[in-house]
Amino acid sequence: MKDQRRSNRRRTYLAGRIVFNGRASTMDCLVRNLSRNGAMLEFYGSVIPHHEVDLCILRRGESRRARLVWCEGVHAGVFIEQPDSASVSTIETARLIRKLKADRETLARRVAQLTEPA
């Protein structure tokens, strides 16, 4: 396979997680090497992840949008589409935001009930 990397990768052994399926599904992985624009991931079973995923590097608290470039057995290569942007939030943050919005709506309904004339 011809190496088409745009930047040098360094070897890593970082716990990772890919998030996909409308942020409803996750899959744990190891980030085996990493660069500004890509990474090689190792999964715990032979699997083909979805084409577009959010790659979360747990120890660093980072999350980046990534696109599957190749997949061979338990390894996959991804291209990081937003190398300098932290605009992708973690799945935990997305869940918290969803919960807070639901809580706000519940409180707004309760306030409306309490302020209605009797």
Residue pairs with C-beta under 8 A, 6 or more apart in sequence:
1 70
5 35
5 37
5 38
6 35
6 36
6 37
6 38
7 35
7 36
7 37
7 38
8 35
9 33
9 34
9 35
9 38
9 39
9 40
10 33
10 34
10 35
11 32
11 33
12 31
12 32
12 33
12 34
13 30
13 31
13 32
14 30
14 31
14 34
14 57
14 58
14 59
14 60
15 28
15 30
15 31
15 57
15 58
15 59
16 28
16 29
16 30
16 31
16 39
16 41
16 55
16 56
16 57
16 58
17 26
17 27
17 28
17 29
17 55
17 56
17 58
17 91
18 26
18 27
18 29
18 41
18 49
18 50
18 53
18 54
18 55
18 56
18 66
19 25
19 26
19 53
19 54
19 56
19 63
19 90
19 91
20 26
20 27
20 49
20 50
20 52
20 53
20 54
21 50
23 54
23 91
23 94
26 91
27 43
27 47
27 49
28 43
28 44
29 41
29 42
29 43
29 44
30 41
30 42
31 39
31 40
31 41
31 55
31 57
32 39
32 40
32 41
32 42
32 75
33 39
33 40
34 57
36 80
36 83
36 84
37 79
37 80
37 83
38 66
38 69
38 77
38 78
38 79
38 80
39 55
39 66
39 77
39 78
39 80
40 75
40 76
40 77
40 78
41 49
41 55
41 75
41 76
41 77
41 78
42 74
42 75
43 49
43 74
43 75
43 76
44 74
45 74
46 73
46 74
47 74
48 68
48 71
48 76
49 68
49 71
49 76
50 68
51 67
51 68
52 65
52 66
52 67
52 68
53 65
53 66
53 67
53 68
53 78
54 63
54 64
54 65
54 66
54 88
54 91
55 63
55 64
55 65
55 66
55 78
55 80
56 62
56 63
56 90
56 91
57 63
61 90
62 86
63 86
63 88
63 89
63 90
64 80
64 81
64 82
64 83
64 85
64 88
65 80
65 81
65 82
65 88
66 78
66 79
66 80
66 81
67 78
67 79
67 81
68 76
68 77
68 78
69 77
69 78
69 79
70 76
70 77
71 77
82 88
89 97
